[in-house]
Amino acid sequence: MTKADIVADIAEETGLERAEALRAVEAFMNSIKNSLSKGQNVYLRGFGSFVVKERAEKTGRNISKKTTIIIPAHNIPSFKPAKTFVEDVKKKVLVK
């Protein structure tokens, strides 16, 4: 499923114009990105959590040059689905 498919589903389900649905989806994604960029986690009950995880500094290898490199510590975004979300996917429950 692509963003265009999501926009089409939202437009059909809510009766909004596709352009309005696209603006809503874009605003939602930008809100999550901005929160994670600030180091704030996003919790959506019944759906899941978007969290910032810290990766420690580690040593890596450049195989082609046969050298070691230091990979600095950094933050990455992560998603953890809610238990009910996981159960619905396992049971193949369709939500409408």
C-alpha positions as CSV (number, residue, x, y, z in Angstrom):
1,M,0.0,0.0,0.0
2,T,1.3,3.4,-0.9
3,K,0.6,6.9,0.4
4,A,-1.7,7.5,-2.6
5,D,-3.7,4.3,-1.6
6,I,-3.9,5.6,2.0
7,V,-5.1,9.0,0.8
8,A,-7.7,7.3,-1.5
9,D,-9.0,5.2,1.3
10,I,-9.3,8.1,3.7
11,A,-11.0,10.2,1.0
12,E,-13.5,7.4,0.3
13,E,-14.2,6.6,4.0
14,T,-14.6,10.2,5.2
15,G,-16.0,11.9,2.1
16,L,-13.2,14.4,2.0
17,E,-11.7,15.6,-1.3
18,R,-8.5,13.8,-2.2
19,A,-6.5,17.0,-1.8
20,E,-7.8,17.5,1.7
21,A,-7.1,13.9,2.6
22,L,-3.5,14.3,1.3
23,R,-3.0,17.5,3.4
24,A,-4.2,15.6,6.4
25,V,-1.9,12.6,5.8
26,E,1.0,14.9,5.1
27,A,0.3,16.9,8.3
28,F,0.1,13.7,10.3
29,M,3.4,12.4,9.0
30,N,5.1,15.8,9.5
31,S,3.9,16.0,13.1
32,I,5.4,12.6,13.8
33,K,8.7,13.5,12.1
34,N,8.9,16.8,14.0
35,S,8.2,15.2,17.4
36,L,10.8,12.4,16.8
37,S,13.3,15.0,15.6
38,K,12.9,16.8,18.9
39,G,13.4,13.5,20.8
40,Q,9.8,13.2,21.8
41,N,8.0,9.9,21.4
42,V,4.6,9.6,19.8
43,Y,2.0,7.2,21.4
44,L,-1.2,6.3,19.5
45,R,-3.4,4.1,21.7
46,G,-4.5,0.9,20.0
47,F,-2.1,1.5,17.1
48,G,1.4,1.8,18.4
49,S,4.3,4.0,19.4
50,F,6.9,5.9,17.4
51,V,10.0,6.1,19.6
52,V,13.5,7.4,19.3
53,K,16.1,4.8,20.0
54,E,19.7,5.5,20.8
55,R,22.4,3.5,19.1
56,A,25.7,3.3,20.9
57,E,29.1,4.0,19.2
58,K,30.5,0.8,17.7
59,T,33.3,-0.4,15.5
60,G,32.5,-1.5,12.0
61,R,34.5,-2.9,9.1
62,N,35.0,-1.7,5.5
63,I,35.4,-5.1,3.8
64,S,36.6,-3.7,0.5
65,K,39.4,-1.7,2.1
66,K,40.0,-4.2,5.0
67,T,39.9,-1.4,7.5
68,T,38.0,-0.7,10.7
69,I,35.8,2.4,11.1
70,I,34.1,3.9,14.1
71,I,30.4,4.3,13.7
72,P,29.4,7.2,16.0
73,A,26.5,7.0,18.5
74,H,23.2,8.2,16.9
75,N,19.4,8.2,17.2
76,I,17.1,6.3,15.0
77,P,13.3,6.3,14.7
78,S,11.5,3.0,15.6
79,F,7.9,1.8,15.6
80,K,6.4,-0.6,18.2
81,P,2.9,-1.8,17.4
82,A,0.3,-2.0,20.1
83,K,-0.7,-5.5,21.4
84,T,-4.2,-5.2,20.0
85,F,-2.7,-4.2,16.6
86,V,-0.5,-7.2,16.6
87,E,-3.4,-9.5,17.6
88,D,-5.6,-8.1,14.8
89,V,-2.8,-8.7,12.2
90,K,-2.3,-12.2,13.4
91,K,-6.0,-12.9,13.2
92,K,-6.3,-11.1,9.9
93,V,-9.1,-8.8,11.3
94,L,-10.2,-6.2,8.9
95,V,-11.1,-2.8,10.5
96,K,-13.7,-0.5,8.8
